[in-house]
Amino acid sequence: MCDACVMNAVKERMLSRRDFFKTTAVAAGAAATIGVASAPAAMAAGHAGVFDMTHKLSPDFPTFFGVPGISTEQQFNFAEHGFNLLNLTINEHTATHIDAPLHFSADGTSVDEIPVSDLVIPLCVIDIAAKAAGNPDAQVTPDDLKAWIAAHGAIPDKACVAMHSGWAAKSGDAAAYVGNDADNVKHFPGFHVEATQMLLEETTAAAMAVDTLSLDHGPSPDFATHYAWLPAGRYGIENLAGLDQVPAAGATLVVGAPNHVGGTGGPARIFAMV
């Protein structure tokens, strides 16, 4: 066979292969488009909406120790380098964040070790907003848990049990959110240790959440709830937002936990599917 014939044969073969892959790619793209189009419909059958439960992470968000929880330094900028890049310095426990078991134990699970199965879980909202409106030191008690169970049934397996105190609305005012008095004692709602013990003994709840700075209420002298809950292998969420947008029962919480090795916690992006 002449050289020209060989070259023409190779070209024809290459073109036929190119057409094959082109056709295959188009077909695959169409199939993918069909899959993407059908996914929201399937999801919508179970969830009507997605709600952001996260406060924005900024130096202005109130913190437990009263100092900014994050700072940023621009290392590269678009004008000079053609791209933007920030260096972040972050306190693990600032804004909406996770308390891993390691936070209050010598050798507990670090944040990167929390099982993924414990991060997409049922949400149970315990509403004590009316009680907290008249008493900033209000706490979730066993009676509050019993009332929720009487109204909605048993707390689901691996649930997140969240306190809605209405405190999220105060987050723009550090003085109101932290509630320090003349003696520097904080005042905001949290979980009573007896309610914590009830959850530990009678449920398999994976997480406890609050819309305040701490799982324990502000004037707690000993962090009893932290020391009961976290060393038991459960995790906490503090400064949760949006609890007024979701129902008391039936939502699914999606916890975008940080994944840094050995972390005691860290800022998280959290959503509720309702």
Backbone bond lengths (Angstrom), bond angles and torsions (degrees), N, CA, C in turn:
res aa  C-N    CA-C-N  psi(-1)  N-CA   C-N-CA  omega(-1)  CA-C   N-CA-C  phi
1 M - - - 1.469 - - 1.517 108.75 -
2 C 1.358 117.01 136.41 1.462 121.02 -178.71 1.518 111.36 -69.08
3 D 1.363 114.62 157.98 1.465 119.69 -179.56 1.524 111.46 -57.92
4 A 1.327 116.17 -40.87 1.473 119.86 -179.32 1.511 110.92 -64.19
5 C 1.344 116.19 -37.75 1.470 119.62 179.05 1.521 111.19 -65.82
6 V 1.349 114.28 -42.04 1.471 118.71 178.37 1.521 110.42 -60.89
7 M 1.330 115.73 -46.23 1.476 119.93 -179.27 1.521 111.40 -61.87
8 N 1.346 116.00 -41.50 1.467 118.46 178.72 1.517 111.93 -65.51
9 A 1.331 115.71 -38.14 1.468 119.61 179.08 1.523 110.78 -64.22
10 V 1.344 115.85 -42.52 1.483 120.10 178.56 1.514 110.96 -62.98
11 K 1.344 115.75 -42.62 1.467 119.70 179.28 1.521 111.22 -60.59
12 E 1.356 114.62 -44.57 1.468 118.62 -179.61 1.527 111.04 -61.92
13 R 1.354 114.50 -40.62 1.465 118.31 179.37 1.523 111.18 -65.24
14 M 1.341 116.71 -41.78 1.466 120.78 179.23 1.524 111.11 -63.56
15 L 1.354 115.29 -41.10 1.458 118.51 179.82 1.522 111.08 -65.63
16 S 1.344 115.24 -40.10 1.465 117.62 -179.99 1.520 111.11 -65.94
17 R 1.362 116.55 -37.57 1.473 119.78 176.93 1.529 110.43 -66.57
18 R 1.345 116.20 -40.43 1.461 120.28 179.81 1.530 110.41 -62.31
19 D 1.334 115.89 -43.79 1.465 120.32 178.35 1.522 110.89 -62.58
20 F 1.348 114.92 -38.29 1.468 119.01 179.88 1.535 110.82 -62.26
21 F 1.342 115.32 -49.92 1.460 118.93 -178.33 1.520 111.80 -66.76
22 K 1.345 115.89 -34.59 1.461 119.67 178.00 1.517 110.77 -63.26
23 T 1.350 114.21 -45.58 1.463 119.16 179.09 1.515 110.97 -63.57
24 T 1.355 114.92 -42.18 1.466 120.05 179.69 1.517 110.91 -62.42
25 A 1.350 116.58 -42.55 1.466 120.64 -179.34 1.511 111.20 -63.71
26 V 1.354 115.77 -41.36 1.459 119.50 178.76 1.524 110.13 -62.80
27 A 1.337 115.74 -43.64 1.468 119.73 179.61 1.514 111.28 -63.73
28 A 1.348 115.12 -42.44 1.464 118.70 179.01 1.511 110.89 -64.46
29 G 1.365 115.23 -40.67 1.465 118.73 178.20 1.503 111.60 -61.99
30 A 1.320 116.38 -40.20 1.464 119.81 178.74 1.509 110.92 -64.53
31 A 1.340 115.65 -41.68 1.469 119.42 178.90 1.512 110.62 -63.88
32 A 1.349 114.89 -41.40 1.463 118.54 179.53 1.516 110.55 -64.13
33 T 1.350 115.89 -40.47 1.459 119.90 179.00 1.507 110.86 -61.76
34 I 1.322 115.86 -41.31 1.465 119.72 177.62 1.517 110.18 -62.17
35 G 1.373 116.05 -41.62 1.461 119.86 179.86 1.510 111.84 -63.89
36 V 1.339 116.60 -44.03 1.460 120.36 -179.81 1.522 110.23 -64.83
37 A 1.306 116.40 -39.22 1.456 120.13 -177.80 1.515 111.48 -66.73
38 S 1.340 115.40 -35.38 1.461 118.18 -176.22 1.528 112.27 -82.46
39 A 1.373 116.03 -22.80 1.461 118.10 -176.19 1.525 113.48 -61.58
40 P 1.352 119.27 -48.05 1.458 118.19 179.65 1.520 113.00 -60.60
41 A 1.342 116.68 -35.89 1.458 119.02 179.36 1.518 110.33 -63.91
42 A 1.342 115.87 -41.61 1.458 119.46 179.01 1.522 110.36 -65.83
43 M 1.345 116.79 -41.04 1.459 120.36 179.49 1.518 110.93 -66.93
44 A 1.340 115.57 -39.84 1.458 119.86 -177.87 1.521 111.81 -63.75
45 A 1.331 115.61 -24.15 1.458 118.29 178.73 1.527 110.82 -63.98
46 G 1.352 115.58 -26.60 1.454 118.80 179.96 1.508 113.56 -107.38
47 H 1.346 117.47 -23.51 1.457 121.15 -176.15 1.526 109.56 -137.78
48 A 1.325 115.72 124.23 1.456 120.30 -177.41 1.515 112.40 -83.42
49 G 1.340 117.54 -22.19 1.452 119.36 -177.30 1.508 111.93 -162.32
50 V 1.331 115.90 164.87 1.459 122.88 177.56 1.525 107.85 -122.46
51 F 1.325 116.70 130.28 1.461 121.96 -176.12 1.525 109.88 -119.38
52 D 1.332 115.82 135.35 1.453 121.92 177.63 1.526 108.45 -79.91
53 M 1.316 116.33 124.47 1.471 122.05 -177.14 1.531 110.90 -108.51
54 T 1.324 116.01 24.33 1.455 121.25 -168.68 1.523 112.46 -120.76
55 H 1.324 116.38 130.72 1.462 120.73 169.45 1.525 109.08 -75.91
56 K 1.325 116.47 146.91 1.464 119.45 176.44 1.525 109.74 -67.94
57 L 1.323 114.47 140.95 1.456 121.73 -178.65 1.525 108.84 -87.70
58 S 1.333 115.98 110.97 1.465 119.62 -178.14 1.527 109.09 -150.00
59 P 1.336 117.54 162.66 1.471 120.38 178.32 1.523 113.05 -62.86
60 D 1.336 117.11 -15.66 1.455 120.76 -177.17 1.527 113.48 -86.11
61 F 1.349 117.55 -12.31 1.460 118.08 -176.82 1.528 109.86 -72.02
62 P 1.341 117.86 134.41 1.473 120.49 -178.50 1.528 111.80 -59.65
63 T 1.321 116.80 142.87 1.462 121.58 179.41 1.524 110.71 -126.33
64 F 1.312 115.17 162.71 1.462 120.73 -177.32 1.522 111.57 -63.53
65 F 1.326 116.28 -37.44 1.467 119.78 -176.30 1.525 113.07 -96.43
66 G 1.322 116.56 0.10 1.450 120.34 173.17 1.513 116.19 80.94
67 V 1.331 117.26 10.17 1.465 120.62 177.42 1.529 107.87 -118.03
68 P 1.324 118.86 153.18 1.467 120.42 -179.10 1.525 112.17 -54.62
69 G 1.322 115.87 138.13 1.458 120.40 -177.13 1.512 113.95 -89.41
70 I 1.327 117.57 -8.00 1.461 121.01 179.87 1.511 109.74 -148.16
71 S 1.316 116.30 144.13 1.454 121.80 171.46 1.525 107.89 -136.74
72 T 1.318 116.13 152.20 1.455 120.70 -178.02 1.522 110.39 -127.45
73 E 1.318 114.63 147.17 1.471 121.29 175.45 1.522 107.45 -134.67
74 Q 1.307 117.63 124.23 1.459 120.96 -179.41 1.523 109.95 -81.84
75 Q 1.327 115.98 110.49 1.449 121.07 -179.17 1.525 111.77 -85.23
76 F 1.332 116.40 -35.24 1.460 121.38 177.61 1.521 108.70 -132.48
77 N 1.328 116.75 145.49 1.459 120.11 177.75 1.523 109.55 -131.63
78 F 1.325 115.33 157.22 1.459 120.41 -172.09 1.525 112.49 -65.14
79 A 1.344 115.97 -38.62 1.465 119.28 -176.12 1.529 112.13 -61.92
80 E 1.326 116.14 -39.75 1.466 120.06 -176.67 1.523 113.56 -93.01
81 H 1.334 116.53 -36.29 1.460 120.00 -169.35 1.526 114.52 -115.03
82 G 1.334 116.31 -10.42 1.457 119.01 -179.33 1.511 114.45 85.83
83 F 1.326 117.01 1.62 1.466 121.68 175.41 1.525 108.93 -157.66
84 N 1.335 115.71 161.24 1.467 121.86 178.48 1.518 110.36 -108.61
85 L 1.331 116.73 141.50 1.458 121.63 176.16 1.522 109.26 -153.16
86 L 1.337 115.76 129.94 1.457 121.45 179.01 1.527 110.37 -110.03
87 N 1.309 116.67 142.54 1.459 121.89 165.74 1.525 107.95 -93.65
88 L 1.321 117.02 132.56 1.456 122.08 -178.08 1.524 110.57 -111.09
89 T 1.328 116.16 139.43 1.454 122.16 168.87 1.526 106.58 -119.75
90 I 1.333 116.60 116.54 1.462 121.03 -169.58 1.518 111.32 -130.28
91 N 1.323 116.35 133.16 1.462 121.52 165.46 1.525 107.21 -75.79
92 E 1.330 117.95 129.98 1.463 120.84 -177.35 1.528 112.54 -55.17
93 H 1.321 116.41 -31.27 1.462 120.44 -171.03 1.533 110.54 -109.75
94 T 1.325 114.06 67.06 1.453 120.09 179.32 1.518 110.21 -137.97
95 A 1.337 115.97 149.32 1.462 123.51 -176.48 1.534 108.97 52.80
96 T 1.324 118.13 -151.42 1.468 120.45 -179.92 1.527 108.01 -72.51
97 H 1.340 116.46 116.77 1.459 118.62 -172.34 1.521 112.32 -149.87
98 I 1.323 113.90 167.38 1.458 123.25 178.88 1.518 109.80 -96.07
99 D 1.336 116.46 140.80 1.464 123.04 163.29 1.523 106.63 -104.45
100 A 1.315 117.58 108.92 1.460 120.77 175.91 1.526 109.27 -78.06
101 P 1.333 118.03 159.25 1.469 119.79 176.53 1.525 113.22 -52.48
102 L 1.340 117.14 -33.07 1.461 120.52 -179.27 1.522 112.86 -63.46
103 H 1.320 117.47 -21.10 1.466 120.86 -178.02 1.526 111.95 -58.94
104 F 1.324 117.86 -37.16 1.464 121.01 -178.44 1.534 111.72 -127.61
105 S 1.321 116.25 39.74 1.460 120.54 174.58 1.519 109.03 -153.81
106 A 1.320 115.63 158.97 1.468 119.65 -175.50 1.519 112.18 -72.10
107 D 1.312 117.53 -34.19 1.467 120.16 -172.64 1.529 112.22 -143.62
108 G 1.320 116.89 31.89 1.455 120.35 -178.69 1.518 112.98 -73.93
109 T 1.324 114.93 177.85 1.457 122.24 179.22 1.526 110.39 -63.24
110 S 1.323 116.49 131.64 1.459 119.75 175.18 1.525 109.25 -83.67
111 V 1.317 116.42 167.87 1.462 120.07 -171.55 1.525 112.11 -62.74
112 D 1.326 117.36 -33.26 1.465 120.49 179.36 1.524 112.49 -73.06
113 E 1.325 117.13 -12.41 1.465 121.46 -178.54 1.526 113.39 -98.51
114 I 1.335 117.95 -2.76 1.467 119.83 177.33 1.526 108.28 -64.22
115 P 1.328 118.40 126.34 1.473 120.07 -177.53 1.515 111.67 -61.18
116 V 1.320 115.83 140.58 1.458 120.83 178.41 1.532 110.23 -58.02
117 S 1.324 117.03 -32.84 1.463 120.55 -179.98 1.520 112.69 -64.43
118 D 1.335 117.30 -16.83 1.466 121.75 177.85 1.528 112.18 -95.34
119 L 1.339 117.28 5.56 1.459 120.80 -175.80 1.531 113.30 -109.83
120 V 1.323 117.71 -8.48 1.469 122.60 173.10 1.524 105.80 -124.91
121 I 1.328 115.97 99.33 1.462 120.50 -163.11 1.531 111.84 -143.72
122 P 1.332 116.87 160.32 1.472 119.77 176.18 1.531 111.01 -64.98
123 L 1.319 115.44 147.05 1.461 121.30 179.33 1.524 110.12 -111.44
124 C 1.326 115.79 127.65 1.470 122.55 175.58 1.527 107.47 -117.47
125 V 1.316 116.99 121.29 1.467 121.28 -175.98 1.521 109.87 -105.05
126 I 1.319 115.98 115.85 1.469 122.57 177.14 1.526 107.45 -95.21
127 D 1.315 116.71 109.58 1.466 121.78 -172.99 1.522 110.63 -91.62
128 I 1.335 115.92 109.30 1.473 120.36 175.49 1.531 109.70 -118.19
129 A 1.332 117.10 23.12 1.465 120.95 -175.27 1.521 112.16 -59.13
130 A 1.332 116.62 -40.93 1.472 119.19 -179.13 1.520 110.34 -64.84
131 K 1.318 116.01 -41.75 1.463 120.26 179.02 1.529 110.88 -66.32
132 A 1.325 116.98 -40.91 1.464 121.13 -177.85 1.521 112.30 -71.27
133 A 1.341 117.03 -26.71 1.464 119.92 179.65 1.522 111.17 -61.43
134 G 1.324 116.84 -30.89 1.458 120.64 179.70 1.511 113.65 -100.60
135 N 1.342 116.62 -6.67 1.462 119.80 -177.15 1.527 109.06 -151.64
136 P 1.330 119.02 101.82 1.461 120.88 -178.15 1.519 113.77 -63.82
137 D 1.322 117.34 -16.26 1.459 120.98 178.73 1.532 112.44 -95.99
138 A 1.320 116.97 15.96 1.467 121.21 -179.35 1.525 110.53 -59.65
139 Q 1.347 115.21 151.57 1.453 120.21 179.93 1.529 110.86 -134.67
140 V 1.316 115.88 151.75 1.456 120.82 169.92 1.520 107.19 -72.47
141 T 1.312 116.92 125.04 1.457 122.78 -176.88 1.526 110.10 -113.97
142 P 1.338 117.49 168.63 1.462 119.07 174.03 1.523 112.76 -55.29
143 D 1.326 117.71 -34.72 1.471 120.37 178.66 1.529 110.96 -63.23
144 D 1.325 117.40 -37.23 1.472 120.66 176.86 1.524 110.45 -64.29
145 L 1.316 116.55 -41.67 1.465 120.31 178.64 1.527 110.65 -65.61
146 K 1.319 116.47 -41.80 1.467 120.47 179.81 1.526 110.99 -64.08
147 A 1.323 116.57 -37.93 1.466 120.48 178.70 1.528 110.32 -65.25
148 W 1.331 116.78 -40.26 1.471 120.01 178.05 1.533 110.02 -63.71
149 I 1.306 116.48 -44.34 1.468 121.13 -179.12 1.532 110.50 -64.13
150 A 1.327 117.31 -39.82 1.469 120.63 178.69 1.527 110.68 -63.12
151 A 1.321 116.57 -33.82 1.469 120.75 -177.40 1.524 113.04 -84.66
152 H 1.338 117.05 -32.83 1.467 119.96 -168.81 1.523 114.74 -124.53
153 G 1.307 118.02 -4.43 1.460 120.18 -178.04 1.522 111.33 94.46
154 A 1.315 115.21 -176.08 1.459 120.80 -176.63 1.527 111.77 -62.01
155 I 1.318 115.58 147.93 1.462 120.74 175.10 1.526 108.34 -65.95
156 P 1.337 118.32 125.11 1.469 120.40 -174.90 1.526 113.09 -63.10
157 D 1.312 114.67 159.35 1.453 121.82 176.84 1.524 110.04 -59.31
158 K 1.337 116.28 135.47 1.473 123.99 176.18 1.524 113.59 61.09
159 A 1.313 118.37 25.00 1.463 121.41 -175.92 1.527 112.08 -71.22
160 C 1.329 114.35 163.86 1.462 121.53 164.22 1.521 106.99 -103.21
161 V 1.313 116.96 121.44 1.458 122.08 178.58 1.522 107.34 -99.70
162 A 1.340 115.84 113.92 1.461 121.16 -170.27 1.521 111.52 -114.68
163 M 1.310 116.12 136.78 1.463 123.04 174.94 1.519 110.04 -88.90
164 H 1.329 116.18 121.93 1.470 121.07 171.71 1.517 107.89 -104.33
165 S 1.340 115.68 105.45 1.458 120.74 -178.96 1.524 111.88 -107.12
166 G 1.324 116.89 -7.20 1.459 120.63 -175.27 1.512 113.39 85.41
167 W 1.344 116.85 3.64 1.466 120.51 -174.52 1.524 113.21 -71.74
168 A 1.320 118.23 -22.53 1.467 120.52 -178.52 1.526 111.53 -57.48
169 A 1.321 116.18 -32.25 1.469 120.19 -178.75 1.531 111.95 -67.30
170 K 1.338 117.55 -16.31 1.464 121.64 -179.19 1.525 112.62 -91.65
171 S 1.336 118.18 -1.29 1.464 120.62 -169.39 1.528 113.40 -64.30
172 G 1.325 118.04 -19.06 1.458 120.70 177.71 1.516 113.60 -80.29
173 D 1.328 116.70 -5.31 1.466 122.70 -179.17 1.527 107.63 -126.47
174 A 1.317 117.05 98.50 1.463 121.30 -174.32 1.526 112.29 -57.25
175 A 1.330 117.16 -39.79 1.464 120.40 -178.44 1.522 110.92 -62.49
176 A 1.340 116.73 -42.65 1.460 120.30 179.84 1.523 111.54 -72.89
177 Y 1.328 116.51 -36.24 1.465 121.01 -176.16 1.531 111.46 -70.73
178 V 1.323 116.66 -42.42 1.465 121.19 -178.46 1.523 111.15 -83.94
179 G 1.330 116.51 -40.04 1.451 120.84 175.27 1.511 116.04 73.43
180 N 1.332 118.23 27.46 1.469 119.65 179.13 1.522 110.95 -61.06
181 D 1.341 115.19 134.81 1.460 119.21 175.95 1.531 109.86 -99.18
182 A 1.321 116.48 -169.62 1.464 120.33 -176.61 1.521 112.20 -62.91
183 D 1.329 116.40 -24.91 1.465 120.63 179.04 1.522 112.29 -94.99
184 N 1.334 116.63 12.09 1.466 123.10 179.91 1.529 112.72 64.67
185 V 1.323 115.88 26.40 1.463 121.18 174.61 1.525 108.05 -91.35
186 K 1.322 116.90 132.71 1.465 121.38 -178.40 1.520 110.71 -81.84
187 H 1.334 115.49 153.44 1.465 120.45 179.58 1.530 109.73 -138.99
188 F 1.303 115.31 104.22 1.468 123.03 173.85 1.534 107.66 -160.25
189 P 1.329 117.96 158.52 1.469 121.47 -175.51 1.538 113.36 -73.19
190 G 1.340 114.29 164.10 1.466 121.25 177.09 1.519 110.24 -167.47
191 F 1.311 116.22 -168.28 1.469 122.30 178.93 1.525 110.79 -91.73
192 H 1.335 116.42 131.15 1.463 120.18 172.27 1.519 108.60 -71.72
193 V 1.323 116.42 144.89 1.461 119.98 -177.84 1.529 111.81 -61.46
194 E 1.341 117.77 -28.33 1.465 119.03 178.67 1.527 111.37 -69.70
195 A 1.327 117.18 -35.29 1.466 120.41 174.22 1.526 109.92 -67.73
196 T 1.318 115.87 -37.95 1.462 120.80 177.28 1.521 110.57 -61.29
197 Q 1.323 116.59 -45.51 1.463 120.69 178.62 1.528 111.18 -62.85
198 M 1.312 117.13 -38.21 1.462 120.71 178.03 1.528 110.42 -61.90
199 L 1.339 116.85 -43.64 1.456 119.94 178.00 1.524 111.55 -64.20
200 L 1.321 116.78 -38.39 1.460 120.69 179.74 1.526 111.95 -67.28
201 E 1.309 116.28 -39.28 1.467 120.74 -173.56 1.527 113.42 -86.69
202 E 1.333 116.94 -28.89 1.461 119.31 -170.84 1.531 114.35 -115.11
203 T 1.333 117.99 -3.83 1.468 120.26 -179.00 1.523 110.01 -136.95
204 T 1.330 114.36 167.85 1.466 120.29 173.06 1.534 110.42 -106.71
205 A 1.317 116.78 23.10 1.471 120.82 -178.27 1.532 110.40 -48.27
206 A 1.325 116.25 132.58 1.461 120.69 -179.16 1.520 111.92 -86.35
207 A 1.342 115.58 -28.44 1.461 119.33 -172.64 1.520 111.20 -142.42
208 M 1.311 113.66 153.37 1.456 123.45 172.79 1.520 106.34 -123.28
209 A 1.337 117.68 137.81 1.462 120.23 -176.92 1.522 110.83 -134.03
210 V 1.327 115.06 150.71 1.462 121.47 177.69 1.523 109.30 -136.77
211 D 1.331 116.23 156.26 1.461 121.20 175.23 1.525 110.63 -99.55
212 T 1.315 116.12 27.27 1.462 123.86 -179.72 1.529 109.02 -128.89
213 L 1.326 116.22 -175.55 1.460 121.70 -176.91 1.520 114.75 -71.80
214 S 1.337 117.85 -18.95 1.457 119.12 -170.98 1.519 111.71 -151.09
215 L 1.340 116.21 147.46 1.463 120.92 173.76 1.523 110.24 -60.19
216 D 1.339 116.35 -36.66 1.465 121.40 174.54 1.512 109.80 -83.72
217 H 1.332 117.33 148.60 1.461 118.70 177.24 1.526 110.25 -67.95
218 G 1.345 115.68 160.07 1.456 122.16 -170.28 1.516 116.85 -49.94
219 P 1.345 118.44 -48.10 1.458 118.31 -175.34 1.528 114.63 -82.22
220 S 1.316 118.12 7.88 1.469 120.29 -179.45 1.530 111.10 -54.63
221 P 1.338 117.15 128.38 1.461 119.16 -179.36 1.526 113.26 -89.44
222 D 1.345 116.95 -10.09 1.464 118.18 -169.25 1.536 114.87 -138.24
223 F 1.334 119.00 3.10 1.466 122.31 -179.08 1.530 111.40 52.50
224 A 1.327 115.19 44.08 1.467 120.11 -175.07 1.523 112.44 -59.45
225 T 1.330 117.29 -38.66 1.464 119.79 -179.41 1.529 110.70 -68.46
226 H 1.321 117.32 -43.61 1.463 119.80 175.56 1.535 110.90 -55.96
227 Y 1.321 116.23 -48.26 1.458 119.97 -175.26 1.526 113.04 -70.87
228 A 1.324 116.95 -22.14 1.469 119.82 176.30 1.530 110.80 -83.65
229 W 1.330 116.66 -42.76 1.468 121.73 -170.25 1.528 113.35 -80.75
230 L 1.320 117.00 -52.52 1.461 120.06 -170.95 1.536 113.53 -68.80
231 P 1.331 120.48 -44.10 1.464 118.67 178.35 1.532 113.63 -65.18
232 A 1.337 116.84 -14.15 1.464 120.35 176.92 1.526 111.87 -81.00
233 G 1.327 117.66 2.96 1.455 121.48 177.38 1.517 114.14 89.37
234 R 1.333 117.58 6.29 1.463 120.74 175.21 1.540 107.67 -93.26
235 Y 1.330 116.45 164.37 1.455 118.31 178.30 1.529 110.66 -121.45
236 G 1.319 115.98 164.76 1.456 121.54 -178.38 1.516 111.58 -120.36
237 I 1.327 115.19 158.60 1.463 122.47 172.51 1.524 107.00 -128.64
238 E 1.309 117.00 127.34 1.459 121.46 179.45 1.530 110.19 -118.31
239 N 1.340 114.58 153.17 1.470 122.05 -178.18 1.530 111.93 60.67
240 L 1.316 116.79 40.43 1.457 119.84 175.84 1.521 109.30 -72.04
241 A 1.314 117.00 141.82 1.465 121.98 179.70 1.523 109.72 -110.73
242 G 1.325 116.22 169.05 1.456 121.34 168.19 1.505 117.51 74.97
243 L 1.304 119.00 11.72 1.467 119.78 -177.82 1.522 112.46 -67.95
244 D 1.337 116.55 -16.74 1.460 119.91 175.76 1.524 112.05 -78.91
245 Q 1.334 117.71 -7.83 1.462 121.56 -178.02 1.523 112.89 -95.03
246 V 1.309 117.34 -13.53 1.461 120.44 -170.94 1.531 110.59 -115.84
247 P 1.335 117.25 156.68 1.464 120.00 -179.83 1.520 112.24 -73.71
248 A 1.313 115.67 163.69 1.462 120.84 179.51 1.520 111.59 -63.67
249 A 1.324 117.00 -30.15 1.463 121.65 -179.86 1.517 109.11 -143.87
250 G 1.333 115.68 153.45 1.454 120.45 172.50 1.507 116.31 105.86
251 A 1.331 118.80 -15.62 1.465 120.50 178.71 1.520 110.30 -83.06
252 T 1.320 115.25 158.64 1.465 122.28 174.97 1.521 108.78 -113.87
253 L 1.329 115.84 128.13 1.462 120.89 -179.49 1.527 109.13 -95.49
254 V 1.333 115.45 131.83 1.465 121.89 176.56 1.522 106.86 -113.39
255 V 1.321 116.18 112.27 1.462 122.11 -172.41 1.528 109.38 -103.19
256 G 1.314 116.68 107.84 1.464 121.35 177.51 1.515 110.05 -83.66
257 A 1.326 115.58 74.66 1.463 120.96 -175.31 1.522 111.07 -70.26
258 P 1.330 117.44 146.41 1.462 119.70 174.97 1.522 110.14 -67.14
259 N 1.315 116.48 163.82 1.461 119.83 -170.94 1.524 111.91 -132.00
260 H 1.345 117.90 29.05 1.457 119.04 -179.80 1.531 110.33 -81.44
261 V 1.302 115.20 135.60 1.458 122.13 -172.33 1.530 110.36 -62.55
262 G 1.338 115.75 129.85 1.452 121.55 176.88 1.508 114.62 77.60
263 G 1.333 118.14 10.56 1.456 121.06 -176.37 1.514 113.25 -70.25
264 T 1.328 116.35 143.67 1.465 121.35 176.19 1.524 110.95 -87.86
265 G 1.309 115.88 -2.08 1.458 122.24 -179.24 1.506 107.60 158.70
266 G 1.334 116.02 -160.02 1.446 118.62 176.05 1.507 111.75 157.19
267 P 1.335 117.14 158.24 1.454 121.35 178.42 1.525 111.22 -55.57
268 A 1.325 116.11 142.48 1.450 121.60 -175.61 1.521 110.19 -135.99
269 R 1.327 117.47 148.64 1.458 122.88 171.08 1.520 106.23 -100.41
270 I 1.310 116.99 121.99 1.459 121.36 -171.45 1.519 109.64 -126.56
271 F 1.335 116.14 137.11 1.456 122.51 179.95 1.517 109.82 -126.99
272 A 1.321 115.84 151.73 1.462 121.61 171.17 1.520 108.45 -117.17
273 M 1.314 115.94 127.86 1.462 121.43 174.03 1.518 107.68 -98.59
274 V 1.316 115.50 123.77 1.469 120.74 -173.47 1.525 109.53 -116.17
